[in-house]
Each structure stands twice: as C-alpha cells, then as structure tokens.
Amino acid sequence: MSDAPAASRTDRLWWAAIALVALSILAQGVRALATGWLPSGDDGYWALMARSVFSAHPPLLGSSSSGGVVTGTGFHHLGPLGFYLLSPFVLALGGVGAAVGTSVLNALAAVLGPVAVRRSVGERAGWLTVVASALLAFTMGSELLVDPWNPHLSVLALWCALCCTWAVLNGGVWWGAAGVFFASLTLQTHLSFVPVAGIAGVVLLVGTAWGCAHLPSTPEQAWWHRWRALFVALVAGLVANLVVLIQQFFGAGPGNLTNALRSGTGQELPIGLDAGARTVSQAFVPTNWLPGSWFPQVIRPAELASPWVVAAVFVVLVVLEVLAVRRRSTRAVPALTLVLALVVVAVWVAAGLGFRIFGVPMTLARWAWPVALLTAAVAVDAAVGLWWARVPEAEREERSAEASPMLRWAGLAVVVVLCLANAVPRDEGSGAKERFRAPITELLDQVGDQVAATGRPYISVNFQPLAAEATVALMDQLDEQGVEFALDDPVALRQAGTHRLLDGTETATVVLRGGAAVLEPTPDGYRTVARVMPLSAADQDWYAQARDGLDERLGALIDELRSDPELRARVGPSEDARLDLEATGWALVLCGRYRELPTGSADVERRVISDADRERLCRLEDRLANGAVAVDVGPPPRAGT
C-alpha cells in the first residue's frame, strides 16, 4: 500500500469502513433505547449527576473514587466533564440517555482518531487505526459501548487522544485540539488512566507548539497566524477543564486535585513489577481481544500473561527505533519514541496497582488495551515503511498498484466482520449489570408511584449486589420524577450529591432487600410495596430446609480444618482460602468458580452437605442473588439516628 498521505484523495472503501465503525457503535445506543436499558448501579449515579447539570446543584467534582474511600480523604476522580457531555441526552431521553450519549461519544472517538491519523500520517496508518477502532469496539462488546461507568467511558476516549497524538507528531497540528479534549475527558473520568492520558496531553501540546513553530510563513502574515492551532488546542483544554479549575481554586476547602495528590493511591499492597508486566502483557495477547476476555475482572497474578510478552514488545520497538533513526525516518521515529515511553509507563503504572480480594483488578488496567493497539499500529506502520524504503524506486509503483486494492478490501472485510459480530448482545462487565436488568425493571414497574407518593423518602443503602444496583435505579427513577430523596451513606452521598443529606424533613424510609433476604418476613413497621422472586414455592421451602443448620455445621468443620493438618490435607481447600465464615459467608466457601472447599470430599459430604444437595443449593442461591429483590417502606428515621 502506498506510503503517501491520502488526505486529498477520496477513498470510498476507507470512508465506508469509518461509517461502519460509527454506525455499529451508534446502533448499540439505539438498541439500548429500544430494549429498555436501565441506569442501575454505577451507571445510575452517572445518570443522576448528568441530570443535575441543569439543577440548582451542578456537579463540580467527578465521580467518587474508591481510592478516596480507602484513604479516608474523600477525593474524587479529577473532573465532571463526562457528566456535562451526557447531560443533554439524559435531559432529552431520561436515564436511558446516559447510554445513548455514551454511544455517541464512543462513536465520535472511534472514528475521529483514525481520520486524524489518515490525514496526517498516511493511508496505511489510517487503515491500521480504523481496523484497530473496530477491534477495540468488538472487544468491549455491545454493553460496554453504551456503559457510562468511568473505566469504560475512558477507553475509546483514550484511543482517540493517542491517535491524535500520532497525527500531531507527524505534522497534523490542527488535530491537537481534538486530542487535548479527549485526553481531558480521559484524565477527568478515571484516575487509573491519568499517567497515560497525561503523557498524551503533554505530547499533544508540545507537539502542536513544535509543529506550529516550524510551519512556513510569509512576511505579510501576522505573528500569531502560525500559532492558531496551538491557541485552539489551549482553548479546547481550558474549556474542557474549566469546571475542574473552578472547583480547585474557588471551591470550599482544599481542591479535589490537592486531595488526590496528597492522598496517594490508597493501594496498601502493590502487585509489583512482575505482576505489573504480566498485567500489561494481557493486552498484547491476541486471545484477550476475544469475547469474554475481560472476565473475570479480578485475575490471580499466576493466571496473567507471561511478562516476557511485554519484554518482547519492548525489544521489537527498540530494534525498529534504531533502524528508523539510522534511516532518518521522520515519520517513524517520533511515533516509535511515543509508544516506547507508553509501554514503559504502562508497566510502571500497573506495578503500582493494589491486590483486590485475591488478584489484580483488571478494571483499573483498561488503559492497556488502547496503548497496545497504538503500539501495534505504529510498529506495523514503521516496519512496513522501513521495508518499503528498501524497495527500488522503479518497482514501487507496480507493487503498490498490485497490493493496495487487495489490502484496502481486506481492511474493509475485517471491519465488516468485527462490526457485525457486535450485533450479538454481550456484557463484558458493565456498570449496570445486564443480568440484573430484568428483575430491576420488574421491580420498578411494581413500585410505580408508591415511593414517590410518600413525599421525601430516606433511602437506606443495601450492599447486597442486586439490591445495591436496584437502589440506585430507584434513585434515578425518583430523580426523573422530580422527587427529592435523602441519603446518609457517605459513599452514596459522594456519588449522588451531598445536597441529599438527611435534614429531618424525611417522610418515610425505603429499604431494599436482595437475595435470600427476600425470603425473610417484612420487618416490623414496614410494608412491602414490590417483590420479585424467581423461585417457586417448593424451591423456597427446600432452600430454607437446606440452609437450616448449615452455618453451624460448616463453621465446625472450618474450626477443625484450622487445627487438624491431616484433615486439611484430606479436604484440600484452595490455596488462598480464608476459611473465615463470618467474613466471606457460606456461599463463597461452598459455591462458584473460586469456592474454598472442593467437591468430592467425603469429609465435607459427611459433616456439612452432600455434593448433590450442594449443587442444588448453590444453583438456587445464584438465582436468588441475581433475581430476588424487594422494596419495603416504613416510618421516617428518628432524629439523631
């Protein structure tokens, strides 16, 4: 394929590929609108805050950071730009507007980056990046393309910023503004993206300034004429970060940026260099771009990819860099230098991640996928360019005429396949879990106006996963109805706005129960206004009988396992088993992929539960945990409680 830039030449195949990528992502927003996508869980907070942009309490902070909770300093992610960008969609469409708006932002990011690269770097690089956009969208899956949860909203935004950085390094100074805007969105949305997005932002501004300084000029032009692209990039950065600056310098108390910098990461046990290299290697292994590759979201270090993968990538980049420098390739050297720096920083950042439960939290490493894509695209472009430079001048035109049409059609075919594959609904770990959508929708339909009719309810937050997601969905429904509600949970207040704090004007208390708790009687003084139960009456009775005395029997066995090495060797608990029933609950000990006690143990069957009954009990527990939820309404909280 020709190495010459193709900005002035119409290429219908390439623009068809761009259109397919954009339409395939926008189609996910249309699907969300048509199928009743629900803003629950983390996504519900995003809908709440996007709607608050037009309220008396517009957001000055980004979403709450788990690091702020761990350190106790209460800092947030760096800014609310995502809320402001989604707000028109939420205002027009309700909660589902958060999904539609996310699809629009993702579609824009997915196509703007390749367009920038094609116009500034060349046709070959343009094809590489549009195929890469399609691949990244495919890997994310249909649900994540409409998911406003910040680790996912940042992925394509970072990809766009990195593509614009490549364009600027090749003289496309006018792409600096778009790159700075999407880098700002990435920086503000999730702290784990800050090092990589920060490098992109700095390179974008410095590269734009360098490019402007070397633009040709004429004596009759004003001095500022050559600096217009830099001025536009600076204005884009100022506009994108204006709210952040207002909060930092004029907000009450220490600014959020100050709190974030002073507090550190909140990671008490970093995973270290080896696990960090393994984490980054995940993004360079082809199988981790296939459906289901982003599960589980927490992975044991030993199950991650080999650290030699990223080491091999580094060696290849160094070799290409040396060759490019020797051949004085002004196209390859800056881009290779950029991706080399990104790979090194990626390993350093990953090494500082903290262990969560039993492994590495992959949701904090999603920036590695755009970095891997850019690295692959730059490396392939540089390698082909270096090879092309060795082809005799007399043969280039003939070879280009033979290869270019075939490669263009191949690129379009890959884009078509990837886009069509995303037509199949798939959830790779969205902030509003797809498996909870049906029971929460049924629950809210049953609730109707019953909670809104109570006046200003106080909503008690339940941390059972389904109940927690349904609680936020109920908050969003009340907010859309214009009903004020109160909270006292500090994490929920940080996410939904501190103006919702209890103030004594509450008229009722609303409590959601989830999982097996729905089988219990309604608490005294409360009435159940909605209840979703996936088990039949017979299954409910059997479950209650199976659970009767289970904790006592299991606790007795665990006590013996701690004191009897011979028994522990016979039972064979998992290596990282905590064997702490009070901390984990019986289900994590007996059920699931990471159960602590294996099946096939005569001691467990004799002393606790048979394998057959265990299988049925775990299956019913899973159905309850993911499908049983209820709403209870009672008297308002008493003053001082």
N, C-alpha and C positions, 0 to 999 in steps of 0.2 A: 504493500500500500504506500502511496506517495507520502513523503515526509513534509510536503509543503502545506502551510496553513490553508484551510478551505473556507475562511470566513466569507469570501466574496463569491463562492460557488454554491449554487443550490444543489443540495444532495437530498433527494426525496426519501431515499431509504433511511438516511440518518434522522431526518425530521419525523419520519414515520415511527422510528424507534423511540424518539423523545416523546411523541404523542402517546404511544402505547404505555410507556412508563407512567406518565402523568395520569392518563385515564384509568389505568389499573389501580392506582392508589386512590384517586377520587371515587372510584366505584365502591371502595370499602366504606367511604363516608355515606354514599347513597344507600348501601346495604344496612349500615347502622341505623339510618333514618327509617328504612322500610321495616326492619325487623324489631324495632323497639329497644335499641341499645339503652342501657341504664347506667347512669353515673353513680356507681356504688363504690365503697372502699376509697382508696386514694383518688380515684377519678372523680368521685363525688365531691371531694374537697376542692378539686380544680374547678368544677362547675360552680360551686358556691363562690369561690374567690373571683372567678371570671364575671359572675353576675354582680358581685359587689363593686366592680369598677364604676358602675353607674349609680351607686348608692351614696349615702352620706359617709360611708366608711371605705373609700377606695384603698386597695392594698398598697402599702409602701414596702412590704417585705415579700420575699419569695416563700415557697412552701417550707414547712418546718423540716429541719434536718435532724436525722437520727443521731448524728454526731453532737448536735446541740443538746439533745435529751441525755445522752451518755455523759457528757462533761458537766451537765447541770448549768451551763451558761445560757442556754436558750437561743443560740444563734440559728438563723435560717439559711437556706440556700440564697445565693447572692442577690437575686432580684426577681421582680414580678412581671417581667416582660411577657412571659407566656400567658399570664392571666389577661393582660391587656390585648394581646393578639387574638385570644379566643373569645373575648367579651362580646364582640358584635354577633358572633354565631350563637352564643348562649342567649343573648338578649332576643334574637330573632326566632330561635328554634327551641328554647328551653334547654334542659340538661343534655339532651342528645346533641345539641350544638357544639358541646365540647369535643365530641367525636368527629363531627363534620368539619369543624375548624382545624382539628389536628390533621385530618386527611388533606386539607387544603395546604397547610404549612408543609407537610411532608412531601406532597406532590411538587410544590414550588421548589423545595430544597433539592429534591431528587433530579429535577431537570435543569435547574439554574447552574449547578456545578458543572455538569457535562457541557452545557452551552458555553460557559466561561472557558473551559479547557479547550474546546474545539476552536473557538475564535482566537485564542491567544497562543496555544501551544501547537495545535495542528489536528488534521483529520484523524490520524491514527490514535492519538491520545484521546480525542473526542469519542471515538468508538469504544476504546477501553473503558472510559468513565461512564458512558451510558449503559454499557453491559454491566458494569460494576453497580450502578444505581439499581438496575433491575434485580441483580443478585442480592443486594442488601435488603431491598424491599421483600424479596422472596423469603430470605432467611428470617426476617422479622415476622412474617405471616400476617394474615388478614386482621387479627385483633390488635396487634401492636401498631399497625399503621393508623389506627383511629384512637390509640390509647394516649391520653394526655399525661399519664404518670411520668414524672420527670426523667427517670433513667431511660425511658423510651422516646420521649419527645426530643431528647437531645441527640439521638443517634444520627438521623438524616441531616439535622441542622449542622452537626459537626462535619459530616461528609461534605456538605455544600461549602462550608468555610475552608476545608482543606483543599477542595478543588479550586476555589477562588484563589487560594494562596499559590497553588501551582501556576495558575494563569498569571497572577501578578509577577511572579518570578520570571516569567517569560515575556514580560513587557506589557501585559494587559492591565494597565494601571486603573482603568475605569471599572474593573471588577473588584477593586479594593473596597468600595463602599458596600456592595452586597456581601462580600466576605466578612467585613467588620460587623455588619448587622447580624449575620447568622452566628458568628463567633460570640457576639454579645449574648444572643439568645442561649447559646450553649453554656456560656460561663455563668449566666444567671440561673439556669434551670436546675443544674445538678453539680454539686461540688466535686464529685469524682472526675468530671470532665475538665476541671479548671486547668490543670497543668498542660494538657494537650491543646485545649482551646486557647489558653493563654499564649502558648508558642505561636499558634496560628494567627492570633490577633496582632502580636508584636511583628511577626514577619510580614503580615499584610500591610501594616502602616509603614514599616521601614522600607519594604519593597516598593510600595506605592511612591514614597518620597524619593527613593533612588531612581525609579523609573521616570518620575516627573523631572528630576534634575537632569536627566540625560535625554529628554525629548528635544528634538530640533526646534529651534525658534528663529524668528526673523526680527530685525531691528524695530520694525513698526509695531510689533506686539507688545502689550503691556507686560510688566514683570511678572504679574500674577497669572498670566494666561497658562503658562506651562504647569502651574501648581493646582489647576482646577480639580483634577482627580483626587489629589490629596485633601483639598478642602472638603470635597463631597464625602470622602471617607471619614474625615474627622467629624463632620456634621452627623453622618449616619451613626457613628459611635456615640456622639453626645446625645442624640435623640433616643437611641436605644437604651442608654444608661442614665437618662435624666432622673428617673424616679429613684434609682439607686443612690445617686449623688445627693438628691434632696433628703432622703432618709438618713444618709450618713452624716451630713453636715448640719441639717436643721431639725432632725427628729429628736424626740425626747431621749435622754440618756446616751450611753455610748452607741455609736452607729453599728449596724449589723456587720459591716466589713471589719470593724475593730474587734468585735466579739469573735468573729470567725477566725481572725488571725491570731488572737490571743489564746484561743481555746485549744488549738491543735485539732487532731482528727478524732479524738475520743477512742482510738484503737489502742487497747492496752497490750495486745499480743500480736504484733505484726507477723505476717506469714513468712517473711524473709525472702532472700534473693532467689533461692532455688524455686520456691513455690511461686514467686513473682514471675520468674522466667517461664515457668510452666503455664501460668495464667495467660500471659501474652501469647505463648505458643498455641493456645487453644484457637485463637483467631486465624492462625496460619495453617491449620489442619483442614483440608477440604471437607471432611465429613462433618465438621462443626458448622457448616453452612447449610446443612440439610434440615428438613422438618424435624422438630423435636430436639434439635441440637442445643437449644438454650435451656433444656431441662436436664437434671434438676438445677435449681438456681443456686444451690449450695453444693459444692463438689469437694470431696476429700482430695487433699494435695496429691496423693499417690495415684488418683484416677485422672489427673490432668495430663495434658500432653507432655511429651519429653521436652526438657529445657534445651536440648540440642536443636530443636526445630528453630527457635528464635536465634540461636547461635549460628546456625547455617544461613538464615536470612541475613544476619549481620555480615557474615563473611562475603556473601554474594554481593551485597550492597557496597562493601569496601572495594571489592575487585572491580565492580562497574565504575565506582567513583574514580579509582586510579586510572582506568582505561579512558574515562571521559576527560579527566584532567590532561592526560597525555595527548589526547586528540583535540584538546581545547574546544570541547563541545559546550557552547554557551547555553544550549537547551538542556542538556542532561545534568551538568554539574550542580546548578542551584537546586534542582528538584531532588537529586540524589542526596545532597547535603541535608535537605529538609527531612527526608524520610529517615535517614540515618539518625538524626537528632531525635526524631519522634520515637523510633524504636528504642533507643537508649532511655529516653524519658519514660516510655511506657513500662519498661521493666522496673525502673526505679519506683514509679508510682505504684505498680502492682505489688512490689515487695513491701510497701507500707500499708497494704490492706490488712484488716484485722480478721482473725478467725471468727466465724459466726456459727454457733451450735457445734458443728463437727468439721467444718471445712471452709473453703474460700467462697465468699459471697459474690457470685458472678454478676449480679445486678449492678455491682459497683465497678465492673470492668467492661461495660458495653462499649466504651470508647475504643477498645482494642480492635473492634471489627472495622470501623471506618479507617483506622490507622493501617490495618493490614491491607485493606482494599487499595488505599492510596499507594502503599509501599509496592504492592504487586503491579499496579498500573504503571507507576514510574519506572520500576525495574524492567518491565517488559518493553515499555516505550524506549528506554535508554538502550537496552540490549539490541532491539531491532534497529534503532538509529545508528548504533556503532557498527553493526553488521552492514547496514545499507551504505554507510560511508566508504566501505571497502569495495563495494560493487563498482566496476568500471563505469565511467560516465556513459559510454556508448550502449551499455546494456540496461541502464536504469529505466529508460522509457519503455522498453519492451517488457521487462519484468513487471513493472508497475501496471501496465495495461493488462497483463495476464492475471496478476494476483489481486488487484484492487477490487474488481467486481465480485469475485468469489468471497473475499474477506468481508465485504460490505453485506452481502446476502447472508453469510454465516453469522455475522453480528446481529443482524435483524432477526434471524431464526432463533438465536439464543434468547433475545429479548422477548420474542413472542412466547416461547416455551415457559420462561420464568414468569411472565405476566399472567398467562393462562393458568399456571399452577397455583397462583394465589387466589384464583376464583374459588378454591375449596376453603371453607372456613377453618381457621386454625388459630388456637390461642397458645402463644409461646410464653405466657406468664404476665398477662396484662394487670394493670392496677385495679380493674374491675373484673374479677374472675368470671369467665364465661359460664362455668358450671353453676355459679350462684344465681345467674340471671333469671332463670325460670322461677325458682321459689321466691326470690325477692319481688319479681313482678307480680306474682300471685298475691303475695303478702300486701303490697301497696294497693292493689286493686281491692282487697278486703278492707284495708284501712279507710280508703276513700277520704271523706272529710271528718272522720270521727276524732282524729287527733287535733286537726285544725280547729274544730268546734270547741275545744277545751280552753282556748284563749292563748296564753303564752306558756306553753309547756316547758318543763325542765326535762331534758333528755339525758338519762343516765347511760353512760357508755359501757357496753359489754364487750369483752375482748375475745369471746369465742368467735372464730373467724367469720362464719356466716352471719352471726348476729352483729358483728362489728361492721361488716360491709352493708348489711341491711339498715343499720342505724344511720350511716352516712347517706344512704339513698333516701331514707325518710327525712333527714335534714334538708336535702336538696328539694324534695317534694314540697315541704313546708315553705322553704325559701321561695320557690317558684310561685306558690300560692299567696305570697306576701305575708306569711305568718311568722312572727318573731318567736324565737325559742331560746332557751338558756342552757348553758353547759357549765360544768365545773371541772371536767377532766382537763389537766393542763396541756396534754398533747393535742386533744381535740380543739381546745381554745387557740392554740398556736396555729392550727391548720384552718379553722373556720373563722377566726377573728376574735380578739379579746373583748370586743364590744358585746359579745353574747354571754358574758359572765353573769352568774346568779346575782340578782339585786333585790330579791324579796317580792317581786311582782308576779312570780310564777303562779299559775292557776292549776297545775296538775303535774304529775310525774309520769314520765313514759319510760318503760323498761322493755328492752327486747331480750328474749331468751333464744338461745340457739343450741342445736344438737340435742343430746339426751336430756338436757334441762327442760325441753318442751314436754317431756313425758310427765314431769312433776306437776302437782296441783298448782293452780294460780295462787300467788302469795295472798295472805290475808289483807283485806282492804283494797285489793286491786280487782279489776275485771279484764278479761282477755278480749280484745276487740278484733284480733286477727290471729289465725293459727294455720300454719302449713305443716302437714305431717305426711311424710312419704311412706310410712309403714302401715300395714294392715293391723287390725286389732289383734289378730293372732300373733303376728310378729312382735307387736309391742309387748304382749304377755310373755312370749318366750324370752325376749331380751331382758325383761325385768327379772325373770327367774334365773337366767344365766348370770346376771350381774350380782345376784344376791350372794353375799359372802365371798365374791371373787377377790376383792381388795385384801381381805384378811388372809386368804389362802396364799395369794401372790406375795403379800408382804412377809409372811412367814418363810416362804421359800427364799426370797431375796436375803433375809437375815441369815439364813443358813449358808447361802452362796458366799456371803462375805466372810464367814468364819470357817468354812469347810473347803479347803483346796481340792480335795478329792471329788466332792460333789460338783464344784465349779468346773472341774475338768470333764466330768461326765456330761453336764448340761451344755457346756460350750457357749456361753454368752458372747456377743460380739465384742471385738477388741476395745471399742470406745464406749461400751455400755456403762452408763452411770449407775444403774441399779438403784435408783432413788425414786421410789414410787410417788412420794409426795411432790417431787419436783417435776416429774415427767407425766404422771398419770398412767393408768394401766394400759391404755391403747398403744402408746409408744413402746411399751415393754413387749407387748404380745403381737402387735399388728404392723402391717406395712413393710415397705422395702427395707427400712432400716430398723426393724424390730430388734430389741436387745436379746430376747430369748428365742432360739430357733425352734422350728417344729421338729418332730421326730424324736423328742426327748421323752423317755419313759418316766423320768422324774417329774417333768412338767405335767405330763398327762395324768399321772397318778395323784399328784399333790394339788394341782391347780385346775386344769381343764383339758379335756381331750382335744386332739388336733381337729377332729371333725366339728366339735362344738366351737372351738376357737375360730375356725374358718368362717362359720356362720355368724358368730358374734361379731367378728371384725367386719364382715360384709354389712351387717345391719348398722354397726357403729359408723361406718363410712357413709351409708345412706342418711343416717341421722345428722352427722356432722355437716353434710353438704346439702341437706334438703329440709331439715326441720327448723322452723323459726316461728316465733310468736311475739305479739305486741301486747303488753299489759299497761293499763292506765290506772293510776291511783292518785291519792291526795298530793298536794304540792309539798315540797320539802319544808320542814320546820325551820324557823330562823335559827341560825347557829349550827345547823347540821350539814 
